[in-house]
Amino acid sequence: MARMTRNVRAAPTAEHRRLEEERERLLRWKHWGPYLSERAWGTVREDYSANGDAWAHFPHDHARSRAYRWNEDGLGGICDRHQILCLAVAVWNERDPILKERAFGLTGPEGNHGEDVKEIYYYEDATPTSSYLRYLYRYPQRPFPYEALVAAARDRGLSEGEADLPDLGAFDGDRYFDVVVEYAKRSPSDILMVITVVNRGPEAAPIHVLPHLWFRNTWSWTEPPGPVPEIRAMETDAGHVMLRAAHPEHGAHHLYIEGSPELLFTNNETNRERLYGVPSRTPYVKDAFNHRVVHGDEARVNAERRGTKAASWHRFEVPAGGSRRILLRLAPEPVECPFDGADELLEARRREADEYYLAVQGPALSDDRRAIQRQAAAGLFWTMQFYHYDVDTWLRGDAHAPPPERLSGRNAHWRHVSVADVVSMPDAWEYPWFAAWDLAFHAVALASLDIDLAKAQLKMMVKEWYQHPNGQLPAYEWEFSDLNPPVHAWATYQIYKIERKQRGEGDRVFLERVFHKLLINFAWWVNKRDAEGHNVFEGGFLGLDNISLFDRSERLAPGMRLEQADATAWMAMYCLDLMRIALELALDNSAYEDLASKFFEHFLRIAHALHHTADGRLPLWSEEDGFYFDILIAGGKPRHVKIRSAVGLIPLCAVHVITPEIYGKLANFRRRTEWFLRRNPALAESITVRPDGRQVLSAVPPGRLERVLAHLFDEDKFLSPFGPRSLSKEHAAAPVSLGLEPCDAQYTVGYEPGESITRMKGGNSNWRGPIWFPLGYLLYRSLLRLDHGFGDVLTIPSLGGHGPRTLRDGAHEIARRLIAIFERDREGRRPVYGEHPLFQRDPGFRDRLFFFEYFHGDTGAGLGASHQTGWTALVGDLILRTERHDHPRS
C-alpha cells in the first residue's frame, strides 16, 4: 500500500491522482461516465425481426414509446458502468411535434449516403475519470425538420451531398438555443449536473428543459418479470426537490434539483397500445412525458409521483442573448445542503481539466492545435459506451419466442458472446457498437491520455467472451464474422512501449496475456485464409469497404477467387508484430525465442510470396507498374486487378528493425535465424543488415521500396494536400474496368474523392479516393520505422519544390497534412468544413469540431459519419507526437 500512496502523491495533476486511485482500486472514479449512447434504436441488438432489417424493425418513431432490451440512449447523458441508472436531458421548443429526448438521424436506406445523424452536438470537454464533462446540444427554435430531412435525402442521389440542418435553414438568423450540459464529480458517485440554456437568437424564445432520471428496463424480459426498481418523490426543504431512486439489487441514489419544478413520473415500459394496438403492461409508459409536455395530457403521468422514469419540468422564456441555469446533484447518500459549494466545485473541475491537458500536451503547442487535441480527446471519452449483448439470449428471445429464421441468421455462430462492458465505440450514433480494428486505433489514441484504459480495451477484445473459440475476433455487431485487419498485435506493442516511456517500465503481464490470445487468432487466419498454403491470403472485406471492383465481403461467383495484396501484407505485418512481442518477452523468458523464430520465418515466407511464386504463377507485385495489386483468378486464369489503391500501400506497414543489442542477447533466436537463412537464401531479400548490425525486415525490400514510395509521395497520385488518398488520383482520368466472364459482368472503379457513388457495402463507406486517418497514421508510423532502418541511405522524391527528403521528413509531412484538415489556414478556414459558410465563418460554429469518418481526397472536407471521433482522434496523437518531434523535452 505504501507504493500505491507514493504513486498517487507523485501524480502531476489532480486528474492524474484520480487515475492512480482508480488504477490502485482505491476509488472507483470511472464507475460513472458518459456511457449512454446517442442512439439505441435501429441497432442489431434491438432487432427481433425475421429478416434482419434492424432499421425498419425499430425506427426512430418507436424509440420514445418502446422500452429497449439491451441499452439506453439520451442527450448529453451519463450512467453507471452497468447502466442500471441513467441521467440525461430532454428539451422542447413549443414548436416541435415531439419532445426531444434523443438524437434524430436517417436510417441506412433513408440516407442518400447511408445512415446519417441529423443533429448538431459537440463533445466539448472530458477527463478520463469523467471528473469533468461538457456537452453542447444546439437546438433550433424553429420546428425540427424531421420530415424535410427525410424528403431531402430521398430527392438527392448518390452523386450529391447530404442535406443537413443548416442547409434547411434551421439556424438562420441565429434562432437556436445552446443547451450546455456539464458534470463535475465531488466523489466517484456524487455528481453535480449543470444545465445552461443560452438563447442565441435576436428575440426572446420559450424552451422546456426536462432532466431525466430513469432505470434501464432489466425486469420485463422474463416471466414472471424480474425485480422492479422505483424512483419516488421525497419531501425536501425549501429551495430544492429530491428524488430517491432505489434498486432492489444495486441500492439507492438521490437526485436533488434546485428550485421547485414540477416533477413527472412514469414507467420505462413499452406503450403497446400505440405500437401494437394491445393493452400496455402498466397505465404509465415510456412516452408519457411527451404526451404531458407536448399535448398537455395530465393523465399520462403518475399522480402518485413514483415510477421507473422521472423528470423535473423547467419552463423558461429566455431573453435574446440571455441564459438560464439548472442545478442538479446525484448522490449515493442523503445530503442536507446539496448545492453548497456548487460553483466552486464546477470551477475547480474545469481548472483541473485544464491542468491535466496542459500536462499531456506540454507548453509548446499552438492554441489551435491545443484545442484540436483536446476536443479529439473529449470525443474519445464521450464515445466510451455501455455495450450489452448476449447473443444466445438474443437469438432465442426473451419473454416471447422470436421468428424461427433468427436461429440461423445474423451472428448465429457467435452464441458464446455474452458481454456487458464499457467499450470504446467508433461513434455514439452512427456506430454505437464496437468494431474490432477501429478499437485498436482507439486504444493507441487513448494511450497518451489514459494508458490503463487503452490496455483494458485491448485485453477485453481478446477475452473468451469476445474471441471465438476458433480464434477469430468479432468484427462488428452487424456481422461478427466479417473480417477486420489484424492490427491488434501492432496496437498492443505500441501501447506497451508508450507505458514503458510513461512509467519507466512496460507491463509485461499485459503483453504476455494479449500475446497468448493473439497466437490463437493468428492460427485461425493461417488456417482459414491461406487457401492453397502458398502464404498468399484471401481476407475478404478487411475494412476497406469499396476498394475493389466488387464487394469483397461477399462470395465471388463460382470459379472465381481473389488473392489479396492487403490481406497478405496485413499477415506479414502481423508476423512482425508478434515477433517483436516475442523478442521482448524472450528477454526474460528464453522459451519465447522459439516463437520469435517462428514468426521471423513466417514473415520471410509471406514477404517472399508477395514477389515470387513457386510454380510461376502471377505474383502480387507487378514489376511493370512498381506496385502491388490483388490477383483475380477466373476460369483458371490469373490477372492483376490494376487498381492503385490502399491495397498496394499496406505492404509498407510490414517493417521492423532488430537492433544488435536485442540480437546479441538472444542466442537461441540468433542461431535459429542464421541456420534458417543458410538453408533458405532466397528468402533473405526482405532482410537488410546495416553496417552497425541493425537488421531491417521489410516486406517491401530496397529497390521496390523506392518505387512504392514514389507512388505514395506523388501529389498527382496518392499524396493529397491533406494526407494519403485511399485511391490514386490518376484513376480520375483512367478508371479501371474489368469484365468477369463467369458472371458476364463489367465492373469499373474510378477515383471518387468525396462520397461514394455506389451502394456497395453500405451507402456511406468509401475507400475509392478519400483520406482515412488510420491509413495515414499507419503509413506515418511505418515511415518512421523505415527511417530507423534505412534513414541514412534512402530518400524520397521532392516534396513541395524541395529536393530529396528523408523518410522521417516524409513521415512528418504526412502528419502535418493530416493535422491540417482541422487547423485554420491563412484565411482562417478549416478544411474539415469544406465550403460551408456557417461552419467556416460563424464564431459559434467554426472552432467547434466534428471528427468525421473520412475526408475529401482533394479538399480535406469531412465526410461520412460526422462524430466518428474514434479512429479520427488519431489526429490528437499526431499532434502530440509531432510536438515532441518539433520541441523535444529535456
TASULUR-V801850 format. One record per backbone hydrogen bond with DSSP energy under -0.5 kcal/mol. NH is the residue of the N-H (numbers start at 1). CO is the residue of the C=O. If there is no record, write none. Layout:
# TASULUR-V801850
nh->[NH	NH]
co->[CO	CO]
This chain:
# TASULUR-V801850
nh->[5	6	7	8	9	10	11	11	17	18	19	20	21	22	23	24	25	26	27	29	31	33	35	36	37	37	38	39	42	43	47	48	54	57	58	59	62	63	63	64	65	66	67	74	75	75	76	78	79	80	81	83	86	87	88	89	90	91	92	100	101	103	106	111	113	114	116	118	120	121	122	124	124	125	127	130	133	134	135	136	137	138	139	139	140	141	142	146	149	150	151	152	153	154	155	156	160	164	167	168	168	169	170	172	174	175	176	177	178	179	179	180	180	181	181	182	182	183	184	185	186	187	190	191	191	192	193	194	195	196	196	197	198	198	199	200	200	205	207	208	209	210	211	212	213	214	215	216	218	222	226	229	230	231	232	233	234	240	241	242	243	244	245	245	246	246	247	251	253	254	255	256	256	257	258	259	262	264	266	269	271	272	275	276	277	277	278	285	286	288	289	291	292	293	294	295	295	296	297	298	300	301	302	303	305	307	308	309	310	311	312	313	314	314	316	316	318	318	319	321	322	324	326	328	329	330	331	331	340	342	345	346	347	348	349	350	351	352	353	354	355	356	357	358	359	360	361	362	370	371	372	373	374	375	376	377	378	379	380	381	382	383	384	385	385	386	387	389	391	391	392	394	395	396	397	398	402	406	407	408	409	412	414	417	418	419	421	423	423	425	425	426	427	432	433	436	439	440	441	442	443	444	445	446	447	448	449	450	454	455	456	457	458	459	460	461	462	462	463	466	467	468	471	475	477	479	482	484	487	491	492	493	494	495	496	497	498	499	500	501	502	503	504	508	511	512	513	514	515	516	517	518	519	520	521	522	523	524	525	526	527	528	529	530	531	533	538	541	542	543	544	545	547	552	554	560	561	563	563	564	564	568	569	570	571	572	573	574	575	576	577	578	579	580	581	582	583	584	585	586	587	587	588	589	592	593	594	595	596	597	598	599	600	601	602	603	604	605	606	607	608	609	610	611	611	612	616	620	621	622	623	626	627	629	630	631	632	633	633	634	634	635	636	637	638	639	641	642	643	644	645	646	648	649	650	652	653	654	655	656	658	658	659	663	664	665	665	666	667	670	671	672	673	674	675	676	677	678	679	680	683	684	685	686	687	688	690	690	693	695	696	696	697	697	698	698	699	701	704	705	708	709	710	711	712	713	714	715	717	718	719	720	720	723	725	726	728	729	731	732	733	734	736	737	738	740	741	743	744	744	745	747	749	751	752	762	766	770	771	772	776	777	778	779	780	781	782	783	784	785	786	787	788	789	790	791	793	794	796	799	802	805	807	810	811	812	813	814	815	816	817	818	819	820	821	821	822	823	825	828	831	831	832	833	834	836	837	840	841	842	842	845	846	847	848	849	852	853	853	854	855	856	857	860	862	863	868	868	869	870	872	873	873	874	875	876	877	878	879	880	881	882	883	884	885	886	887]
co->[1	2	3	4	5	6	7	8	13	14	15	16	17	18	19	20	22	21	21	27	28	79	33	77	35	72	428	428	58	40	44	46	52	53	54	56	59	59	60	60	62	62	65	37	89	101	74	87	33	85	31	80	214	78	212	75	210	100	208	91	99	38	116	107	114	111	106	104	138	119	136	122	134	134	132	127	183	125	181	122	179	120	137	177	138	175	175	144	145	146	147	148	149	150	151	152	157	162	164	164	165	166	165	169	171	172	174	139	198	137	177	178	196	135	179	180	194	133	192	131	190	190	187	189	330	184	328	182	326	180	194	324	178	196	322	176	198	318	316	92	314	90	312	88	310	86	308	84	216	219	219	227	246	307	244	305	242	237	257	234	255	232	243	253	230	244	251	247	245	331	243	254	329	241	327	239	313	311	309	267	65	270	271	272	272	273	272	283	269	285	286	287	288	289	290	290	291	292	291	296	297	298	265	301	302	231	266	266	213	264	211	262	209	312	207	314	205	316	317	199	319	197	195	193	256	191	254	329	337	339	341	342	343	344	345	346	347	348	349	350	351	352	353	354	355	356	357	358	366	367	368	369	370	371	372	373	374	375	376	377	378	379	381	383	423	35	421	419	389	417	415	390	391	392	393	400	396	403	404	405	406	409	411	414	465	389	387	385	421	383	423	433	431	429	431	475	435	436	437	438	439	440	441	442	443	444	446	446	450	451	452	453	454	455	456	457	458	459	460	463	463	472	468	480	434	476	479	482	485	487	488	489	490	491	492	493	494	495	496	497	498	499	500	506	507	508	509	510	511	512	513	514	515	516	517	518	519	520	521	522	523	524	525	526	529	530	529	539	483	483	541	543	544	550	551	557	633	561	631	537	562	564	565	566	567	568	569	570	571	572	573	574	575	576	577	578	579	580	581	582	583	584	585	585	589	590	591	591	592	593	594	595	596	597	598	599	600	601	602	603	604	605	606	607	608	608	613	609	610	627	621	622	622	620	641	563	639	561	631	632	637	559	559	634	636	632	630	640	641	642	643	726	645	646	646	649	650	651	653	697	656	695	657	659	660	661	662	662	665	666	667	668	669	670	671	672	673	674	675	676	680	681	682	683	684	696	688	694	690	658	688	694	656	695	686	696	654	699	701	701	704	705	706	707	708	709	711	713	714	711	714	718	723	720	718	770	644	717	728	729	730	730	749	735	747	745	739	740	740	741	740	738	736	731	768	759	764	752	855	724	772	773	774	775	776	777	778	779	780	781	782	783	784	785	786	787	790	790	805	803	799	796	794	806	807	808	809	810	811	812	813	814	815	816	817	818	819	819	829	825	823	829	821	830	831	833	835	836	837	837	838	842	842	843	845	847	850	863	865	863	771	861	753	856	832	854	851	865	867	426	868	869	870	871	872	873	873	874	875	876	877	878	879	880	881	882	883]
